Amino acid sequence: LLTKKLKMTILDRWGNTIFYDETADFENNPQFGWNGTLRTGLPAQEGTYIYKIEVEDTVGQITNKEGTVFLTH
């Protein structure tokens, strides 16, 4: 099945949302995702961040994933 919708949230270690994006056309949106910057456009500090991803496929099935990513420059 193909991805229909995708939502991504990145949180700092205190649980503050530092990045959020969503797309209804993931297959044709190669720029989707977090590039390691804050909402201000400045680079985020190196360290561990929490990601939350919600994927909806073409038949409406929703899958949630959560984990950590270590950011380094």
C-alpha positions as CSV (number, residue, x, y, z in Angstrom):
1,L,0.0,0.0,0.0
2,L,1.1,3.5,-0.7
3,T,1.4,6.3,1.9
4,K,-1.4,8.8,1.5
5,K,-0.8,11.2,4.4
6,L,2.2,11.6,6.7
7,K,2.7,13.7,9.9
8,M,6.0,14.2,11.6
9,T,6.6,15.8,15.0
10,I,10.1,16.4,16.5
11,L,10.3,17.1,20.3
12,D,13.2,18.2,22.4
13,R,14.1,16.4,25.6
14,W,11.6,18.5,27.6
15,G,8.7,17.5,25.3
16,N,8.5,20.8,23.4
17,T,7.6,20.6,19.8
18,I,10.5,22.0,17.7
19,F,9.3,20.8,14.3
20,Y,6.0,19.7,12.8
21,D,5.2,19.0,9.2
22,E,2.5,17.1,7.4
23,T,1.7,16.2,3.8
24,A,-1.2,14.7,1.9
25,D,1.1,13.8,-1.0
26,F,4.2,12.1,0.4
27,E,5.1,10.3,-2.8
28,N,5.5,13.6,-4.6
29,N,7.0,15.7,-1.7
30,P,10.8,14.9,-1.6
31,Q,11.4,17.9,0.7
32,F,9.3,16.5,3.5
33,G,11.1,15.9,6.8
34,W,13.2,17.6,9.4
35,N,16.6,19.1,8.4
36,G,17.9,19.6,11.9
37,T,16.8,23.2,12.2
38,L,14.5,25.0,14.7
39,R,11.3,26.9,13.6
40,T,13.5,30.0,13.6
41,G,15.7,28.5,10.9
42,L,18.7,28.2,13.3
43,P,20.4,24.8,13.7
44,A,19.1,22.8,16.6
45,Q,21.6,21.8,19.3
46,E,23.3,18.5,19.0
47,G,21.6,15.8,21.1
48,T,18.8,13.4,21.3
49,Y,15.3,14.3,20.0
50,I,12.0,12.4,20.0
51,Y,10.2,11.8,16.8
52,K,6.6,10.9,16.3
53,I,5.3,9.8,12.9
54,E,1.8,9.1,11.8
55,V,1.2,7.4,8.5
56,E,-2.1,6.9,6.7
57,D,-2.1,4.6,3.8
58,T,-4.5,4.7,0.8
59,V,-7.1,2.5,2.5
60,G,-7.2,4.6,5.6
61,Q,-5.1,2.4,7.9
62,I,-3.1,4.6,10.4
63,T,0.2,3.6,11.8
64,N,2.1,5.5,14.5
65,K,5.8,5.2,15.2
66,E,7.8,6.9,17.9
67,G,11.5,6.8,18.8
68,T,14.6,8.9,19.2
69,V,17.2,10.3,16.9
70,F,20.6,11.7,17.7
71,L,21.4,15.0,15.9
72,T,25.0,15.8,15.1
73,H,26.4,18.5,12.9
